[in-house]
Amino acid sequence: MKNYKMTIAYDGTRYQGWQRLKDTDKSIQGKIEDVLSRMCGHKVEIHGSGRTDGGVHAKGQVASFKIQTDKSCQEIRDYLNEYLPEDIAVTAVCEADDRFHARLTRCRKTYLYRINNSNISNVFERKYVYNVPEELRVDKMKKAASYLKGEHDFVGFSSLKKVKKSTIRTIYDVKIEREGSEVRIYITGDGFLYNMVRIIAGTLIEIGKGEKEPECILKVLETKNRENAGFTAPAQALTLYEVRYDL
Amino acid sequence: MKNYKMTIAYDGTRYQGWQRLKDTDKSIQGKIEDVLSRMCGHKVEIHGSGRTDGGVHAKGQVASFKIQTDKSCQEIRDYLNEYLPEDIAVTAVCEADDRFHARLTRCRKTYLYRINNSNISNVFERKYVYNVPEELRVDKMKKAASYLKGEHDFVGFSSLKKVKKSTIRTIYDVKIEREGSEVRIYITGDGFLYNMVRIIAGTLIEIGKGEKEPECILKVLETKNRENAGFTAPAQALTLYEVRYDL
């Protein structure tokens, strides 16, 4: 058995999310496992770096799997792309260290949240952006973002009902840039709680509109209270941009 | 009555094309006229720079219209964008010289044809590109493109059944560029015959694949025979990129 690492891009619009649920195949994981199992002639399981919610996209999701095959990495990639639907693409397959596991190996993930800051629809990108007609103060959003960096308990930025595991995460970087009428938020961290990126994006948007002050970030981190944070920004504008491993 | 010039972007996927047909509103022109008529309280007709076929997109289609209104140009634009569907956007409205007419005033049009030159789907752009897995020889395509420039009878590059009007057109420029796995063809001319850009794109693709030689362009121009040209490349990868007027 060899261990493989694959990189995947997908348009999440049609799917219930990354994770396979019993007996359904409206998941991205399910679609890929089905084709890989067909290639191998037996059931194959793949492990993603993490789940993405329904409607969330990926430019660089990573998954690992172990199979026995005579095919080269490129042949595996080509086989997958031949049978996968057009909204899922395997952009790379390579052999990985035996210890590598896409979910368990430590990584840095970058998410991208895209905002069309205009009252004019971006007709070609409309399914991948969130429309905010009011002018966003990017300077204020950047100030707020600076408070997010570092190791914190982010439970106030999550939709978790019951908290069993640690809710401490590290955010390495938050980059906010404007290009024309688009505002992009890139968030890089060692992991994210349920809905955490979307709630951070929603909070930053409210700060950009002037509905909240940048310092509200500090208050959410301090009080650990979801109610002090902003709304959960829509899934369709969120993309898992990159996953980087040391291994 | 004031004369206005508007610039429009649209995703043509859902539409039968630019031109309004009797009693149907699956045209882009129809959608815009309906909103403009509602704003004015009476029927308004708009004139596009030209028709685009069903499935063809536009980044910079131009149309003109005459109305009497107290609204500013920006207010007209905002009104239209408020009521137009998300796949049609009016990106600009301005007052124009009285003599300006989007179809009759002389202009230079640029079309863009987008090719995903890969066996890996471009998941986010898949509705706006044509997939060519075989490697394209861009150098050969550029050589072929050079033969297209200038004033020629392009009837061999059209799907016209009966020819009444002149089929002589001028192509000012053909630019072919590769960026990553995408190959883009920009064609600028004073006008284009029915299906002319798609047949030129199809011919250039066949040349890039090595199925035809660059000199076949000369043969089509000389023989004026459609059969010497390549296939009609799909509409979904074609975008009316820009329309420029002297006036």
Chai-1 contact restraints between the chains, C-beta under 6 A:
chainA,res_idxA,chainB,res_idxB,connection_type,confidence,min_distance_angstrom,max_distance_angstrom,comment,restraint_id
A,A9,B,V123,contact,1.0,0.0,6.0,A-B,restraint_1
A,Y10,B,V123,contact,1.0,0.0,6.0,A-B,restraint_2
A,D11,B,V123,contact,1.0,0.0,6.0,A-B,restraint_3
A,D11,B,F124,contact,1.0,0.0,6.0,A-B,restraint_4
A,N81,B,N119,contact,1.0,0.0,6.0,A-B,restraint_5
A,N81,B,I120,contact,1.0,0.0,6.0,A-B,restraint_6
A,E86,B,S121,contact,1.0,0.0,6.0,A-B,restraint_7
A,E86,B,R126,contact,1.0,0.0,6.0,A-B,restraint_8
A,D87,B,V123,contact,1.0,0.0,6.0,A-B,restraint_9
A,A89,B,I120,contact,1.0,0.0,6.0,A-B,restraint_10
A,A89,B,S121,contact,1.0,0.0,6.0,A-B,restraint_11
A,A89,B,V123,contact,1.0,0.0,6.0,A-B,restraint_12
A,T91,B,I120,contact,1.0,0.0,6.0,A-B,restraint_13
A,N119,B,N81,contact,1.0,0.0,6.0,A-B,restraint_14
A,I120,B,N81,contact,1.0,0.0,6.0,A-B,restraint_15
A,I120,B,A89,contact,1.0,0.0,6.0,A-B,restraint_16
A,I120,B,T91,contact,1.0,0.0,6.0,A-B,restraint_17
A,S121,B,E86,contact,1.0,0.0,6.0,A-B,restraint_18
A,S121,B,A89,contact,1.0,0.0,6.0,A-B,restraint_19
A,V123,B,A9,contact,1.0,0.0,6.0,A-B,restraint_20
A,V123,B,Y10,contact,1.0,0.0,6.0,A-B,restraint_21
A,V123,B,D11,contact,1.0,0.0,6.0,A-B,restraint_22
A,V123,B,D87,contact,1.0,0.0,6.0,A-B,restraint_23
A,V123,B,A89,contact,1.0,0.0,6.0,A-B,restraint_24
A,F124,B,D11,contact,1.0,0.0,6.0,A-B,restraint_25
A,R126,B,E86,contact,1.0,0.0,6.0,A-B,restraint_26
